[in-house]
C-alpha cells in the first residue's frame, strides 16, 4: 500500500475543513478526487503535502508504511511524496534548469558540465532545452508551459506518489495532451501512484484512474469506478449526484 488516510480531521484557524476523510492508494494506482468548489479537495492535497497551517486534529496519514501525520514538508518530499500546484509561481532570478537540477539532487553550479539530466527531463514534458533551460522560472510562461515546467521539476525528484492539484486548469488542448501523456509514461515506467484532483474528466482520459472519489463538505461522500461515476457527473452534476446518493443527509 502506498498511502492510507485514516479518519482525517483538519482545521485552519479553528474552522474544520476536513471531517473524517478515509482514503487508500495502492502502489502504481491512480485515483481521482473530484467535487464542487470548497468541497475540501485542495485542503486534502495540502494537508497530505505537509503544509503547517493545516492543523490535523484527528486521524493519521500512513505513507509507504510510515506514519507521516506530523512530518514536515521536506521530510515527506524526501520520502517520495510530491505535489503539483494549481498555480505554479513565477520567480525572477532563478533559472528553470537550476530548479530541475536541485529537484534531482544535482549540483546546480556544475550540472552544465553535463547537461544530459536536465535536458532529458525537459524533453519528457516537451520543453525544448535550448529555449527553456536558462529562462527564469515560469516568467512569461503560458499556463500550459507553467504546468509542464512544474511537472519537469517533479519528474526530476523521482517521487513515489504525485498529488496533482487541478493540473488541467488553464491549459489548452495541446498542453493537456502533453501533460497527460507525460504523466502516464512516468507513472507506468516508475510504478508511481497518483492522486488527481480535478473538476473535469479531460485529464483523466489520459491517466485512466482506477477509482473516483467525490468530496463534499470535507468528506468523501461517493466512490466508484471511472466508468461508473464520470458519466453521472457529466449528466447530473455534483449536487444532484450527491443528493441522490445520500437522500437522508
N, C-alpha and C positions, 0 to 999 in steps of 0.2 A: 504494500500500500504506500502510495506517495504522500497523501495528505488526508488527515482526518480532523474535522472540526466538530467539536462536541459541545452542544448546548451553549453556544457563544452569545454572550450578552455584552454590549458595548455602549458606552455613554461618552458624549462630548459636552463639557460644561454642564454636567448633571442631567443632560437630556438623553434619554435612552434611544439609541438609533437601531441597534440590533437586539432582537428579543428572542433569542434561543435558536440560533442557526446551527443545523446539523448538515454536514457535507462530507462525502468521501470521494477522493480522486485516486484511481489506481495508477500504477506505473504505465506510462505510454498512453494514458487515456486523455481524451479531450472532452470537457464538459462545458456547456454554455449556461450562463446565468443571465436571464432576461427579466424585464419588468418595466413598469412605468417610471417616470422621473420621481426621485426622492423615495424610492422603494427600499433602498439600503444597499444597492449593488456596489457603488463606489466605496461606501463605508466598509463593506466587507473586504474589498480589494486592498484598501489602505491599511486596514487592521491586519490582514494576513502579511502585508509587507513590513509591518512593524512601526508605523508612524506613531510617535509617542502621544499625540493629542487624542488618540482613540483609546479610551480607558476601558480595558477589559474588566468587567465586574463579576463575571461568572463564566465558566466553561474553559475549554482547553483547545490548543492548536498543536497537533502532532504532525511533524514533518519528517518523513523518512525514519520513523521510529523514535524521534527525539521530541520531547516537549519544548516547543519554542514560544509558548504563550507570552513569556515576558523577556524574550531575547530582543536585542537591539537590531536596528535595520541592517547594519553592516554584518552582524553575525548571521542573520538569515540569508543575506546575499552570498556570504562565503559558503554557507551550507548548500547553496544551489537554487535559491528562490529569487526570481527576477520579476519586475513589473514594468510594463509599457504604459505610459501615461496617456491620458486623453489629449492633453495639450502640452507636448514637449516644449520647454522654454528655449528661447534664442539667447545665446551667451557670447558676447563680444570678447575677443582676446584669446579664445580657446578654439583650437582647430579640431575639426571632426576626426581627423586621423589620430591626433593625440588622445582624444577621448576613447576611441576604439582600442588603441594600444593599452591605455590604462585599464580599460574594462577586461582586456585579455591577459593582464599581468605582464605586459611587455613594457620595457622602459621607454617612455615617450621621447627621451632625449637621444636615444640611439636607434630606434626602430627603423629610421630612414636608411640606415646602412643595409638593411634587408627588409624591404617594404612588402614582402610577399604576404605576410599575415594580414596586414591592414587592407591591402588591395584585394585579397581573396574574400575578406568579409564584405567589403563594399560591393563586390561583384555579385555576391549572393542576394543582395537586395536591389540589384540593377542600378547602382550608382557608379558611374564611370570614375575610377580613382583619380585620374589626372584632372578631373573637373571638380571633385568634391573633397578630396583628402585634405587639402590645405585651406579650405573655406572655413570661416568662423562658424561655430556650432549653430546650425539652424538659422543663421542670419540671412534673411532674404529667401529662405526656402519656402516653397509652396506647402500646402497642407500635406499632400502626399509625400513630398520629399522629407518633411519633418518626421513623418511616421516611419519611413524607410531608414532614415538616419538613426532613429531610436531603436529600430529592430536590429540594425547593424551592431550597435553597442551591446545589445542583449545577446546576440549570437556570439560575440567575442567573449562573453562571460561563460559560455557553455553551461547554462543553467539546466537543472533537472525539472523545474516547474516554472512555467511562464504564466503570469497573470496579465491578461490583455484587457485594459480598461477602455472600451469603445475605440479601439484602434481603427475602426472603419468610419469614424465620424470625420466629415470634412475632407474626404478624399474622392477623386474621380474614379471612373470605372477602370482605367488603365492601372492606376496605383493600387486599387483594390485587388485586381488580378495579381499584381506583382507581390503584394503583401501576403495574400492568401497562398499563393504558390510557394513563396519563400518559407513561410511558416510551416506548411505541410511537409516540405522537404526536410527542414530541420527536425521537426517532431519525429518523423519516420526514421531519419538517419541516426538520431541520438536517443531514441526511445524516451523522449521527453513528454511530460504531461503538460496540459494547458487548461487554464480557466479563461473562457472567452466571455467577457461582459459586453453585451450589445443590445440595442433596441430592435435590430433588424436581422433578417436571415442572410443578407448578402455575403458577409464574410464567412458564414457558417457553411455555405455550399462548397467552399474550398477545404474546410477543416473537418467536416463530417463528424460532429460531436456524437459521442455515444449516448449521452444523457443531456436533457434540457431541464433546467430548474427555473421556476418563475418566482420572483420575490415580490412581496407586498408588505408594507408596514413593518419592515425589519425582520421578516421571516421568509423562509422558503415555503410557499403555500401549495405548490403544484409541481410535480416532477413527471417526466415521461421521456420517450424517445424523440429524436428529431422528427421522424416520420409522423408520430402521433400529434405533437404539440404545435409545430410550425404552421401547418395549415389552419389549425384552430385559432392561433394568434392572429393570423392574417385575415381570417374571415370574421372573427368575433371581436378582436381587440382584447387587451389585458383585463379591463374592468369586467366585461361580460363573462369572459372565460373564468376568471377567479370567482365571481359571484355564482356562476353555475356549478363550479366545483365545490363551493362551500356555502350551500344555501342557508345554513343555520348560523353563520357568523355575522 
